[in-house]
Amino acid sequence: MSLQGLSGYGAEAAAGASMGQPMITSEGMPEAGAQAADGTAVASAAVLLPLYAPYWGGLDPALEKALLHLLQGRFEGVRRLDGGLSRTYLLQWTGARAPLDPTRCALTFPERPGIHYDFAVPAHRLLRWLASTQAGEGTGDLPDDFWHWLILGQETSS
């Protein structure tokens, strides 16, 4: 895909994104091509669409929704357990710049401060998990693929 084909997605910022790796932020969803305090390009979902589309199977409205979720840098969820129990958790991440970049993640359980997981995954994998969140009563949960990967070390297809 040429940069001309990206005109609807901020070609100038996309060019900078492929060379300078943009900093992703959700605060105010800045215009494409804006500069962060450290001089790096600030990415919006529109700028990231062409970067992530090959890992998604093309441009899709669900991809933009997932990117907006990725830009938030956090996901609060509730994991339902056997016996009617549940655990609330917080997943936070940094470094989701480009699809193959390692994204540092921290999973914590507010009710169980001694339990936490620190890990890194490619940004496109985190994006898939976020896109597959399961909505519940006012909150959601990450998909079973995530939990299998985290706890059992089983790889997912994404």
N, C-alpha and C positions, 0 to 999 in steps of 0.2 A: 504494500500500500504506500503510495507516495504521500508526501506532505500536502500536496494540493488536494488530495482526497480527504484530508482531515480538516478542511477549512471550517466545517461546522463544529469541530471539536477543539478549536484553538490550535492551529498548526504551529504557530510560533512557540507556544508553551510545550507542545508535543515534541518539537525539535529539541528544546532545552531539556525536556524530560528524558529523552533517549541519551543525551550526552551528560547532563549534569545531575541526573536523578533528583526529581522534585521532592520537596518535603510535603507530606500529606497532612492536611489539617482540615478540620470541619468548622473552625471558628469563622463565621461570617461568609463561608464559601467564597473566597476571593476570586476575582476575575482571572482568567487564564493569563499566564505570563507575569503575574504579580511577583514581587520579590520578598522573601522573608528577611528578617534582621541579619541573618548570616550570609545573605546574598544568593541563596539557592532559590529555585523556582518553587512557588507554592502551587500545589496541584488541586484541581477541583475534579469532581466526578466526570465532567465532560472531557477533561484533558486525559483522564485515565482510561476512558472507554477504549480508544484504539490500542492502548498498551495491553489491556487484559482480554480483549475480544478473541485473540487466537487461543487463549486458554479456556475460553467459555464456549467456543464453537460459533463465534460471530457476535455481531451487535444485537442486543436483546434488551427490552425494557427491564427484565429481571436483573441483568448485569448492572445497570445504572443504580437500581435499588440496592443491590448488594454492595456496590462501591460506596454509596452514601453511608451504609452501615460500617464499612471498613474505615471510612474517614473519621468516625466517632472515636475510635481508639479504645473502646470498651464495650462489653456486653454483660448485662446482669441477667442471670437466669436462675431457674429452679429445676433441679434434677429430681424427678419422682423415683422413689425407691420401692422395693417390695414391702408389703405390710402397711401401705398407706403413708409411709414416711417420705420426707422430701428434704433436700438440702439446697439452700441458696448459695450462689457463687458469683464471683466477679472475674471475668476474663478481661485483661487489659493488654494492649500491645503497642509497640513502637517499631519504627523502621520499615513500615510497609510502603516502600517507594516504587518498586517495579515488581512485576509478577514473580521473578525468580529470586529476588532479594530475600535474605533471611529476615524474618519478622520475629522479634523478641516478644515472647508472651509470658504473662504471669497469671496463673489461675489461683485464686484464693477463695476460702470459704469463711465468710464473716463470723459464723457461729462456731467455727473450729479454726482459730488463728494458727494453730500448730501445723495445719495441713496446707501446703502450697506446692505448686508445680511451676517451675521455670523451664521454658523450652523455646526452641526456634523452629519455624517452619517457613517454607516459601510463601510469599504473600498470596499467591493464587490459591494455595490450599486453604489458608485461613478464609479467603473470600468464599470458597465453596462451602465451607462449614457454616459461615455466617448466613449465606443464602439459603441454607437448609434448616435454619432454626425453626423449631416447632413451637408455634404459638399455643399458649395455654390460657388460663384464666388470668388475664392482666399481665402475664409474664411469659417468657419462652424458655426453651431449652435447646442446647446444641444437639445436633443429630447423633444417633448411636455410633456412626462412623468415627466421630471425634472421640467419644469415650472409649471405643475399642482401641483406637490408635494410642490414646494416652495411657490407659490402664494395662492393656494387653500387648501393646506394641504391634498390633495388626495394621498393616498398610491398607489404605482405602484406594478406591479406583480413581480418585481425583488427583 
